[in-house]
Amino acid sequence: MKGKTKGKEISEKKLGLFMITPTMLIILLTAVIPIIYVLYLSTQDIRGIMNQGFIGLQNYRTIIESGNLQSALIATLLFGFGAIIFQMVAAMIIALALNVDFTGKNVVRSLILIPWAIPTALVGVMWTRFLSSTDGYFNATLRLLGLATGEVNWFLSRGTAIFMVIMVDSWKFTPIFVMIFLAGLQAIPRSFYEAALVDGANRVQQFFYLTLPIMKPVIMVALIMRTIFIFHAFDLIFILTRGGPGDATRVLSYYTYQESFQFLRHGRGSAVAFILFILTAIVTVGYIKVLRDKE
């Protein structure tokens, strides 16, 4: 009897291995091999179509000594953490507001997804028009309300430029996380809140001691998704600021583009790309570890 059970377990393991083999091959072809190839390119002196050969860690040394990597890293962290904090908090607040019964709730939930459904490039073009210093709708509204006079260039100073990029990015991507959080909130049984009310817990206590602990897995998934997406943000920054003013919004992904396609230094661009991959991996693993420890 034990022999039959053991044979059945072995056959199930073989079946499981057979089932996941195609997926593992796809991951190998689409993720692992490109990462290894980028690491290889980062050790080469490639300019245009000419490869001058192996130079070891010289590309990494060059971008660090130039100071460009440090400034791109600072811009990435400012943009990343600013956008993530704002979007997670805003998404949770909106999801809590939508997690109640009211007339037309389904219509509101559908409309809130419209910004996310618009292509990112089109969002960039649209907000460039809205924020135009000469005839932008945003400035025109401020002048009409008496809150501003003359032309206001929202991308002229470093502080306002990174702030406006964060706001535009948040307008685009917050809705999808509203839906993710709303799905998590609706999965919490109402009986939990009824029991909390019986115990005398108010709304704030219910949120911090009931809702948040149950929502931790959902929040973790949202944080990981947003971190990966936002650390690789390129199209909005390309359309809105071109990395300016100066290097204020030149994040690592845009710096990779500059080195690889503007200056045609593909070796250095690959070095920046690999550093971006390592940074994303570290932050993602950090999220998982912190949330698991708290769990």
C-alpha positions as CSV (number, residue, x, y, z in Angstrom):
1,M,0.0,0.0,0.0
2,K,2.8,2.4,0.9
3,G,4.6,1.5,-2.3
4,K,1.6,2.5,-4.3
5,T,1.2,5.8,-2.4
6,K,4.9,6.5,-3.0
7,G,4.7,5.7,-6.7
8,K,1.6,7.9,-7.0
9,E,3.5,10.8,-5.3
10,I,6.5,10.4,-7.7
11,S,4.2,10.3,-10.7
12,E,2.4,13.5,-9.5
13,K,5.8,15.2,-9.1
14,K,6.8,14.2,-12.6
15,L,3.4,15.5,-13.9
16,G,3.9,18.8,-12.0
17,L,7.4,19.2,-13.4
18,F,6.1,18.4,-16.9
19,M,3.4,21.0,-16.5
20,I,5.7,23.9,-15.4
21,T,8.5,23.1,-17.9
22,P,7.0,25.3,-20.7
23,T,6.5,28.2,-18.3
24,M,10.1,27.9,-17.0
25,L,11.4,27.8,-20.6
26,I,9.4,31.0,-21.4
27,I,10.8,32.7,-18.3
28,L,14.3,31.6,-19.3
29,L,13.9,32.9,-22.8
30,T,12.2,36.2,-22.0
31,A,13.8,37.2,-18.7
32,V,17.0,35.3,-17.6
33,I,18.7,35.3,-21.0
34,P,18.1,39.0,-21.7
35,I,19.4,39.9,-18.2
36,I,22.6,37.9,-18.8
37,Y,23.0,39.5,-22.2
38,V,22.6,43.0,-20.8
39,L,25.3,42.1,-18.2
40,Y,27.6,40.9,-21.0
41,L,27.0,44.1,-23.0
42,S,27.7,46.3,-19.9
43,T,31.3,44.9,-19.9
44,Q,31.9,45.8,-23.6
45,D,33.0,49.1,-25.2
46,I,30.2,49.5,-27.7
47,R,29.8,52.8,-29.6
48,G,27.4,52.9,-32.4
49,I,27.8,49.6,-34.3
50,M,31.4,49.1,-33.3
51,N,32.4,46.9,-30.4
52,Q,35.9,47.7,-29.2
53,G,36.0,44.6,-27.0
54,F,35.9,43.7,-23.3
55,I,36.6,46.4,-20.8
56,G,35.4,44.8,-17.6
57,L,33.8,47.2,-15.1
58,Q,35.0,50.4,-16.9
59,N,31.5,51.4,-18.0
60,Y,30.3,51.2,-14.4
61,R,33.3,53.2,-13.2
62,T,32.8,55.9,-15.9
63,I,29.1,56.5,-15.1
64,I,29.8,56.6,-11.4
65,E,32.7,59.0,-11.7
66,S,30.8,61.3,-14.0
67,G,28.1,61.8,-11.4
68,N,25.3,61.1,-13.9
69,L,24.4,57.8,-12.2
70,Q,24.1,59.5,-8.8
71,S,21.8,62.3,-10.1
72,A,19.7,59.7,-12.0
73,L,19.4,57.6,-8.9
74,I,18.3,60.6,-6.8
75,A,15.7,61.5,-9.5
76,T,14.5,57.9,-9.6
77,L,14.1,57.7,-5.9
78,L,12.3,61.0,-5.6
79,F,9.9,60.2,-8.4
80,G,9.4,56.6,-7.4
81,F,8.8,57.0,-3.7
82,G,6.8,60.2,-4.2
83,A,4.5,58.6,-6.7
84,I,4.2,55.3,-4.8
85,I,3.3,56.9,-1.5
86,F,0.8,59.3,-3.1
87,Q,-0.8,56.7,-5.3
88,M,-1.1,54.1,-2.6
89,V,-2.7,56.5,-0.1
90,A,-5.0,58.1,-2.7
91,A,-6.0,54.7,-4.0
92,M,-6.9,53.4,-0.5
93,I,-8.9,56.5,0.3
94,I,-10.9,56.4,-2.9
95,A,-11.4,52.6,-2.5
96,L,-12.8,53.1,1.0
97,A,-15.1,55.8,-0.4
98,L,-16.3,53.5,-3.1
99,N,-16.8,50.5,-0.8
100,V,-20.2,51.7,0.3
101,D,-23.6,51.4,-1.2
102,F,-24.8,54.5,-3.1
103,T,-26.8,55.3,-6.1
104,G,-24.8,54.9,-9.3
105,K,-21.8,53.2,-7.7
106,N,-21.3,50.9,-10.7
107,V,-21.2,53.9,-13.0
108,V,-18.7,55.7,-10.8
109,R,-16.5,52.7,-10.5
110,S,-16.4,52.4,-14.3
111,L,-15.7,56.1,-14.9
112,I,-12.8,56.1,-12.5
113,L,-10.9,53.6,-14.7
114,I,-10.9,56.0,-17.7
115,P,-7.5,57.6,-17.0
116,W,-5.9,54.2,-16.7
117,A,-7.5,53.1,-20.0
118,I,-6.0,56.0,-22.0
119,P,-2.6,55.2,-23.6
120,T,0.3,56.6,-21.6
121,A,1.8,58.5,-24.6
122,L,-1.6,60.1,-25.2
123,V,-1.8,61.1,-21.5
124,G,1.6,62.8,-21.8
125,V,0.5,64.8,-24.8
126,M,-2.8,65.7,-23.2
127,W,-1.1,67.0,-20.0
128,T,1.5,68.8,-22.0
129,R,-1.3,70.8,-23.5
130,F,-3.1,71.3,-20.2
131,L,0.1,72.5,-18.5
132,S,1.4,74.7,-21.3
133,S,2.8,77.9,-20.0
134,T,1.3,80.1,-22.7
135,D,-2.2,78.8,-23.5
136,G,-2.6,75.8,-21.2
137,Y,-6.0,75.1,-19.8
138,F,-4.6,74.7,-16.3
139,N,-3.0,78.2,-16.3
140,A,-6.1,79.7,-17.9
141,T,-8.3,78.4,-15.1
142,L,-5.9,79.7,-12.4
143,R,-5.9,83.1,-14.1
144,L,-9.7,83.1,-14.3
145,L,-9.9,82.4,-10.6
146,G,-7.4,85.1,-9.8
147,L,-4.9,82.5,-8.4
148,A,-2.2,83.3,-10.9
149,T,-1.1,86.1,-13.2
150,G,0.9,85.8,-16.4
151,E,2.5,82.7,-17.7
152,V,3.4,79.9,-15.3
153,N,5.9,77.3,-16.6
154,W,5.3,74.2,-14.4
155,F,8.4,72.5,-15.7
156,L,10.9,75.3,-15.3
157,S,12.1,74.6,-11.8
158,R,13.4,71.3,-10.5
159,G,10.9,71.0,-7.7
160,T,7.7,71.8,-9.6
161,A,8.9,69.6,-12.6
162,I,9.3,66.4,-10.5
163,F,6.1,67.3,-8.7
164,M,4.1,67.7,-11.9
165,V,5.5,64.4,-13.3
166,I,4.4,62.6,-10.1
167,M,0.9,64.2,-10.3
168,V,0.4,63.2,-14.0
169,D,1.7,59.7,-13.3
170,S,-0.7,59.4,-10.4
171,W,-3.6,60.6,-12.5
172,K,-2.9,57.9,-14.9
173,F,-2.2,54.9,-12.6
174,T,-4.0,55.5,-9.4
175,P,-7.4,54.2,-10.8
176,I,-6.0,50.6,-11.3
177,F,-4.9,50.4,-7.7
178,V,-8.2,51.8,-6.6
179,M,-9.8,48.7,-8.3
180,I,-7.3,46.4,-6.7
181,F,-7.9,47.7,-3.2
182,L,-11.6,47.8,-3.8
183,A,-11.6,44.1,-4.7
184,G,-9.6,43.4,-1.5
185,L,-12.0,45.4,0.6
186,Q,-15.1,43.7,-0.8
187,A,-13.5,40.3,0.1
188,I,-13.5,41.1,3.8
189,P,-16.7,39.6,5.4
190,R,-19.1,42.1,6.9
191,S,-19.3,39.9,10.0
192,F,-15.8,41.0,10.9
193,Y,-16.9,44.7,11.1
194,E,-20.1,43.8,13.0
195,A,-18.0,41.9,15.6
196,A,-15.6,44.9,15.8
197,L,-18.6,47.2,16.4
198,V,-19.8,45.0,19.2
199,D,-16.4,45.2,20.8
200,G,-16.6,49.0,20.7
201,A,-14.1,49.7,17.8
202,N,-14.7,53.0,16.0
203,R,-14.1,53.5,12.2
204,V,-10.4,54.5,12.7
205,Q,-9.7,51.5,14.9
206,Q,-11.5,49.2,12.4
207,F,-9.3,50.5,9.6
208,F,-5.9,50.1,11.4
209,Y,-6.6,46.9,13.4
210,L,-8.9,45.0,11.0
211,T,-8.8,46.4,7.4
212,L,-5.1,47.0,7.0
213,P,-3.9,43.6,8.5
214,I,-6.3,41.7,6.2
215,M,-5.3,43.9,3.2
216,K,-1.5,43.4,3.6
217,P,-1.2,40.7,0.9
218,V,-3.2,42.9,-1.5
219,I,-1.0,46.0,-0.6
220,M,2.1,43.9,-1.1
221,V,1.1,42.9,-4.6
222,A,0.2,46.5,-5.5
223,L,3.5,47.8,-4.1
224,I,5.6,45.3,-6.0
225,M,3.6,46.0,-9.3
226,R,3.9,49.8,-8.9
227,T,7.6,49.7,-8.0
228,I,8.5,47.6,-11.0
229,F,6.4,49.9,-13.3
230,I,7.4,53.2,-11.9
231,F,11.2,52.5,-11.8
232,H,10.9,51.8,-15.5
233,A,8.8,54.8,-16.3
234,F,10.0,56.4,-19.5
235,D,7.2,57.6,-21.9
236,L,5.6,60.2,-19.6
237,I,9.0,61.7,-18.7
238,F,10.1,61.6,-22.4
239,I,7.0,63.5,-23.5
240,L,6.6,65.9,-20.5
241,T,10.2,67.0,-19.6
242,R,12.8,65.2,-21.7
243,G,14.5,64.6,-18.3
244,G,14.8,68.3,-17.5
245,P,15.1,70.9,-16.3
246,G,18.7,69.9,-16.2
247,D,18.7,66.4,-14.8
248,A,15.8,66.9,-12.4
249,T,13.6,64.3,-13.9
250,R,16.3,62.2,-15.7
251,V,15.4,58.9,-14.0
252,L,17.5,55.8,-14.6
253,S,15.3,54.5,-17.4
254,Y,15.6,57.9,-19.2
255,Y,19.4,57.9,-18.6
256,T,19.5,54.4,-20.1
257,Y,17.8,55.7,-23.2
258,Q,20.2,58.7,-23.5
259,E,23.3,56.6,-23.2
260,S,22.0,53.9,-25.6
261,F,20.1,55.8,-28.3
262,Q,21.1,59.4,-28.1
263,F,24.9,59.0,-27.5
264,L,25.0,55.5,-29.0
265,R,27.1,54.2,-26.0
266,H,25.4,50.9,-25.7
267,G,27.9,49.5,-23.2
268,R,27.2,52.3,-20.8
269,G,23.5,52.2,-21.4
270,S,23.5,48.4,-20.6
271,A,25.4,49.2,-17.4
272,V,22.7,51.7,-16.3
273,A,20.0,49.2,-17.3
274,F,21.6,46.4,-15.2
275,I,21.9,48.7,-12.2
276,L,18.2,49.6,-12.6
277,F,17.4,45.9,-12.6
278,I,19.4,45.3,-9.4
279,L,17.7,48.3,-7.7
280,T,14.3,47.1,-8.6
281,A,15.0,43.6,-7.4
282,I,16.4,44.9,-4.1
283,V,13.4,47.1,-3.4
284,T,10.9,44.4,-4.4
285,V,12.6,41.8,-2.1
286,G,12.7,44.4,0.7
287,Y,8.9,44.9,0.3
288,I,8.3,41.2,0.6
289,K,10.6,40.8,3.6
290,V,9.2,43.7,5.5
291,L,5.6,42.7,5.0
292,R,6.2,39.1,5.7
293,D,8.0,40.0,9.0
294,K,5.1,42.2,10.0
295,E,2.7,39.4,9.1
